[in-house]
Amino acid sequence: MKTIDSIPTSKIERASKLLQTGAKVGVNYLKYYGEKMVNPELTKDKLNENNADDIYDGLKSLKGSALKVAQMLSMDKSFLPQAYVEKFSLSQFSVPPLSGPLVIKTFKNNFGKSPYELFDTFNPEAINAASIGQVHLAQVDQKKLAVKIQYPGVAQSISSDLKMVKPVAIKMFNLKGKDSDKYFKEVEDKLIEETNYILELEQSQEIAKACSQIENLLFPSYYKAYSTDKILTMDWMPGMHLSEFTSSNNNQAASNQLGQALWDFYMFQIHILRKVHADPHPGNFLVNNENQLVALDFGCMKSIPTDFYIPYFELIDRNVLNNPQVFKEKLFSLEIIRIDDTPKEITYFTQMFYELLGLFTLPFQSATFDFADPTFFNQIAQLGERFAKDTELKKMNGSRGSKHFIYINRTFFGLYNLMFDLKANVNVNNYLKYKKQ
């Protein structure tokens, strides 16, 4: 894969790159509408493919939070056209890496010495490259290590990047007023945390210790002596990315074993630790030769406050969902409906979230759930498409819900998609057996 020798870091450079990308997308639309006049039957498939290519090409050169947004969007397969999902999903673990000289320069800036002085051996070619950093293979005393190096300038450009994408996001999600600021602040704070590799090291050790008893789940050890806030060193864990496994696996028992480990891992974090790995995409999980799950990358951890946790998970209870008065109280607690809403807005959003929650809580309504059943995901896609085309919804203020929804919903979207890819059948409450250990 072609490497890069520099990353645009100034606000002007990054804004210019985004403008260039926008111009390419504009040309794609002009070309599409010109061809549409000649061929009225023309679909938007080719337009989506061209736009996805151009947008991704622009974002991958910027890296950082701009590319991270693409990664987040790729996790919701029912939101974007398939061309965007396929292209943006590359940001999970396959983007152009930094060149060897830039890698060595990064080490010297952080340790005052080159990687060859720190490790017995060091491969200057990246093994994996994602949105915020890339991974190299090193070795000390016969032990293989994975060394994650953060791209230069990523942390410093987060705020300016989000300001550039904010107008697009406001239009896309129909956000209005100052209420939208809390959502952008939540995303900004999390992205800043993800660029602090010392924090990630501490969170990784904390979660690995707390979840060590979960069957068929493994974690690497982390090494503080070879880590800084921009470089993180851990055990090299053999295995294939989860997406590679699911694309070729025909062993249902292996799928169920991995799916149970993944499900227990998330349920234990959410319900026992009240702090969750909020970045569940395939690039953060490996499958080893024993069909065990290896969990990586704990830069994005979301703490779940009690005043959000209680009303959010009480909505799993069908008695709450089907009690109009209690259900409405929970929606107020979660800021989904507000005291300044009109009666029409209250009625609309109450009905909307009743349908959404009735569907999204289905996995919790029985002792087992089969994620191989496509009906569940087809219903999610159909509901999403229906609301996307709803003209009434577009007239209303889309600034809905507590800021905590962003990463908790992202966690469930990502988890459900991984479970569907695995086609796993799981015991829903199996995680409870680890509570007593």
N, C-alpha and C positions, 0 to 999 in steps of 0.2 A: 504494500500500500504506500502511496506517495506520502512523504512527510512534509511538515511545514516548519519554516524557520522563524516565523514571527506570528503574533496574534495582535490584531488591532486592540489597543487598550484605551485610547483617549475617547472621550464622548463624541468628538467630531468624526473620528475614524469609524467608530461603530455606527453612528447615525448615517454616515455616508454609505456604508455597506448595506444597511437596511433599506435606504432609498434606492440603491441600485437593484436590490432584490424586488422591491415594489414596482419598479419600472418594468422589470422582466415579466412580472405577473400581469401588469397592464397590457403588455404586448400580447401575452397569451390570450387574454380576454378579447382583444381586438381581432386576433386571428380566428378565435372560436366563433364570434358573432358574424364575421365575414363568411366563414364556411357554412354557418347555420342558414344564412340567406340562400345559399345555393342548395343546401341539403337540410330541409326542415326536420328530418328524422334524426339528425346528428345528436348524440347524447353528450353529457358532460364528462364522460369517462376519460377521454384524452386530455381535456382541459385540466381535470383534477390531477392527472398523472404529470403533466407538464408543470403545473403550479407546485405540486409537491416536490418535484425535482429541484426547481429553482429556489423555493423557500428553504429546503434542506441544505442545498449547496451554499446558500448565503449564511445560514445559521451555523453550519459546521465550521466555517472559517472564523466565526466570532467565538464559538465555544461558550462556556460559562452559563449564566442564567438564561441567555437567549436560547441556547440549545436545550437547556433543562426544561424550558416551557414546552418545547416540542416533545421531549421525552414524556412529560406529564400527560400531554394530549394523546400520545400514542397508546396510553394505558386504557383509555375509554374507547373501545372498539365500536360502540354504538353511537358515538358523537360525530366522528369525522368520516368522510368517504374512505373506502378501503385503500385507495392510492396514498392518502396521507398517513394512514395507520402504518402501512408497510414501510414507507420511506422514513417516517419519524421514529419508528421503532429501532432503526439503525443507531440512533443516538444512545441507546441503552448500553452498547458495548462495542460499537464499530464505527469510529470516526477517524479521520486522518490524524496520526500522532505527531508529537513534537519531534524534530530532528535530533540526532545524537548530540551535536554541539550545544543545542538549547537545553537539553536534559542535563548535560555536565555543568553548564552555567547555573542552572537552577540549584544543583547540589552545592556548588561553591558559594552561592548566595545564602544558603541555609546552614551548611555545616562548615564552611570555610575550607572545604576539601572536596575532591572529586569522588564519585562513587567507587572508583577503583582503589582509592585509599581507605574507604570504609569497609568494603566487602572483599572477600577472597576472589569472587568472580562477579561480574555484572554485565548483563546483556543490554546494550544501548538501544536496541530495537524494542519497541513496546509490544507486549503480548496482547493487551487489550487497551482500547482508548474509548472514553465516554465523554460526557458533557463537561465535567469539572476536572477530571484528571485521567491519567493513563497509568498502566501497570507494567512493571519490568520484573524480570526474573533475576535474582541475585543468589549468592550462596556464602555462608559463613560456617566453618567447621563441619562441612559436609551436609549442613541443613539448608534446604531450599527455602528461599524467602520471596514473597511478593512485595514489591516496593511501589506504592502508589504516589505519583508525583502530580501535584496540582499545576494546572496551566497558569502561566504568569498573567497577572492583572485581573484574574477572575473575580476575586473578592472586591477589588476596588471599583469594578464596573457594574455591580449588581443594582445599585440604586438607579443609576442612569439608564441601564437596560430596561428596568421595569417601567420607568417613566416613558420610555419610547413605545413600549408595547401596551401601556395603559389605555390609550384611546381606542385601540383595536379591541382589547378585552371588554371595555365598557360597552362598545357597540355589540360585540358578539354575545355577551351575556345579559344585555339589556339592563345594565346597572345605572342607577341614577342617584344624584345628590352626593353629599359628603359621606353617606353610609358606606359607599364603596371603598373608602380609604382604609377601613379596618381590614378588609380582605387583602388588599395589596400590602399592607403592613405585616400581616401574618405571613404572606409568601416571602416578603423581603427578609424578615427575621429568620425564617427557616433556611433560606438560601445562604444567608450570612453564616449561620451555624454550620452548614454543610462545608463551608470553606475553612473551618477551624479543625484541623486534623488532630490536634491534641484533645479537643472535646470528643471527636469521633473515637479516638483510642479509648478514652475513659468510658464512653457509652458502650462500646463494643465489649469491653471487659465486664461491665456491669450486666449486660444482657446475657452474655455467654455464661456467666456464673449463675444467674437466676434461672436460666432455661436449660441447664446442663442435664437435668433428669429426663427431659423429653426424648422419647425413643426415636431412633433413626434421624436425629438432628445433630449436626456437628458445627463447630465454630473454629476458626483459626486462633492461634495465640498471637498476641501483639507485642511489639518490642519497642519500648520507650527510648532505649539508647540509640536506635536508628530512626527515630521519628522527630518531626518538628511540626509546627502548625501548617506547613505546606508539603511535608513528606511523611508518609505513613508506611511502616514496615510490619508485616505479619507473616505467618506461615504460608508457604505455597501449598494450596490445597488442590490435589488432582481431581479431575472430573470435567464433565461437559456442562455448558450452560443449559438451564432448564428448557429453553426453547429448542435447543438442539436435541435434547432427550425426547421431548414430546413429538417432534416431527418424525421420529423414526421408531418410537416404542410401540410394541404390540403386546406387551406383557401387562395384563390388567392388574395382577397382584402387585407388580412393581409400582404401577400408577396409584393404586390404593394405599400402599405403604408410604409413598412420598406425599400423597395428598393428605393422609392422616397426620403426618409429621408437620406439614405446612399449616394445616388447619389448627392443630393443637398449639403450635408455636404462636399463631396470631391470637387465638382465643385466650391463651394463658397471659400473653402480654396485655391484652385489652382488659380482661376481667379481673386478673389477679394483680398484675403490676401497675395497671392504669397508665402505662407508657408503652408506645408501640412503634415499631419499625415501619414508618409511613411511606416507604418507597418500594412496594412489592412488585418490581418488574423482573423479567426473566434474567437480566444481566446481573442481578444481585443474588442469584442462587445457582449452585452447581449440584450435579448428581454424580456420586462416585460409583465405583465398580460394584459396591454392595447395595446399590439403589438407596443410599442414604442421602439426605438433603444437607447441603452445606450452605449456611447463611453468611452473607458478606455485606459490607458497607452499611455502617450504622451512623452515617452522618446526619440522616434525616430521622430524628426521633420526635414523636409527638406525645407530650404529657396530656392526659385527659382529666380535666378538673371535675370534681364531684358534681358541681351544679350543672354541668353539661352531661356527664355520664349517666346520672340517674334518669332524667326525662328522656334522653336519647334511647337508652336500652329498655326503658319501660314500654316503649312503643313496639317492642317485639311481642309483648303480651296481647293476644287477641281480645282479651277482655277490655284492655285499654283502647285498642284500635276501634272496637265496636261500641264504645260508650261515647257518644257525641260530646258530652260536656267535659269528661275527663280528657278526651283526645284533644279538644280545643285548648284546654289548660296547658297541655304538654307543648302544643304548637306555640303558645304564647311564651312559655319558658325558654323555648329554643329560638325565639325571635323570628319564627317563620311567618306568623301573623302578629300584627302590632296594633297598639291602641289608636294610632292615627290612620289605620286602614278604613276604607269605606265598607259598608255592609257587603257590597258586591265583591270587593277584594277578599274579604274574610271568607265568604262563601266559596269563591273560586279557589283560593289557595288551600282551604280546608279539604275540599274535594280532591284537588290535585295531589296533595301529599297523602291523603288516604289511599289513593290508587297506587302511588309510588311505594309507600311503606308496606302496603298489603302485598306487593310483589317482592320487594327487596328483603323482606323478613321471612320469606318462604323457607329458606334453608334452616331456620330455627324452629320451625313448627312441628318437626317430627324427630324421632330418635336418630334417624339416618337421613342422609341426603345424597342423591346421585347427580353429580355435576356433569355426567355424560349425557343427561337428558337435554336436548337442544331446545325444548319447549320453553324452559325458564328464560334462556337468553334471547330467544326469539321474541318473547313477550316484552323483555326489557327494551330491545331494539325498536319494537313497534310502538311502545309507549313513548320512548324518546323521540321517535320520528313524528308522532302525533303532536307532542308538545312543541316541537321545533317548528311545525307548520301552523300552530295556533295563533291566529291574528289577535285574539283577545289578550293573550299572554304578552305579546309584544307591546301592547298599550300600557301595561302595568309596570311598576317599579320592580325590577328583578333583584334588587338588593335584599335578599331574603336569607334569614338564618344566622345563627351564631358564627363567628369567625372560625370556630373549631370544626365546623362542617367541612372546610376545605380539605384538611388532611385526614380527617376520619373517613369522609366519603371517598377520598382518593385511595385510602387503605383498602376499603371494602371493594371498590371497583377493581383495583389491582388484584386483590386476593381472589375474587370471583373469576376474573379472567384467567388467572393461573390455574385455578381448580378446574375450569372448563377445558383448558388446554391439556391438563393431565387426564381428564375424563375420570376423575376419582369418585369413589363412593366412600363416604366417611361417616363415622359415629360422631354426631354433633357435639355431645357433651363429654367426650372422652378426656378432654383437657382437665376436667375436674379431679381426676385421680392424682394429678400432680400437685394439687393445692395442698395436700396434707404432708407432702414430703419435705 
